[in-house]
Amino acid sequence: MQNQQQNFTDTTQLPPQQHYGGHDMFDGHEVLSALTGAMDKCVLHEQHIQDPELQTMSQKHRAFCNQLYNTIVDTYQSGQDPAVDTQSYKMDQNNTVTYGMQPGAQPSTPIQTASEINDEKISGFMMDSLKSAATAFTSASLEMTNPVMRRVLADSVPNLIEMAYEVFLYQNKNQYYQVPQLQQQDMQAFQQSYAPSQGTMPH
């Protein structure tokens, strides 16, 4: 029994940089890879962007993600509070969404050459990267044993959501991302298909 107990350690017995479980190392690696991939794609795509608004957005995202990357690396290596805390991303788009489908729009097809890359494709690549990063950050923060790393990842998810939503609004404004609606009676049927719960909070 004595030998079995010696195989267990807790936080108080380890230096801060070792306050990680094995799966934390894998999750941290996946998070940093997702973030690096998003930034690398920005560098590759920015030379093809035509719209100055999308160019500015991509550069702003990349600068924000670069600071976030450094914050995560700092915590990943030290296990302690980073020198620079997580920041809050503020998007430039307003929250106006255009509903409806554009009649007669050309169907989308995969590109065949790099010369076909345009702002619609690039904004789609940006959205994909941010969704992947948000998923990786969320999954990692659910089971991270290091409380500082968990907080850094969890606090970063809203920023990734904000950046992705900014891309969505840009896509919608430019009719790259169209939003169909249900007929009013169908929408109301969904909205009225739930009623408030009568349960009470436990005391």
Number of C-alpha atoms within 10 A of each C-alpha: 5 6 7 7 8 8 7 8 9 7 12 8 10 11 10 15 13 14 21 19 12 9 13 20 14 11 18 24 15 16 25 20 15 21 23 18 16 23 24 12 16 20 14 11 20 16 9 16 20 11 10 9 11 19 18 13 19 24 15 15 22 20 13 19 20 15 15 22 18 17 21 26 17 17 23 25 12 17 20 16 17 19 10 13 15 20 14 13 17 10 17 11 14 9 10 10 14 15 13 12 13 11 6 6 8 7 5 6 6 7 11 8 7 8 8 11 14 16 20 16 17 20 23 17 16 21 21 14 21 27 19 16 25 24 15 21 26 18 15 24 24 11 14 21 17 21 16 19 28 21 14 22 26 18 18 24 19 15 23 24 18 17 25 22 18 20 23 21 20 23 21 17 15 13 17 16 19 17 13 11 11 10 9 8 9 11 11 11 11 10 10 9 7 8 7 5 6 5 6 6 4 4 3
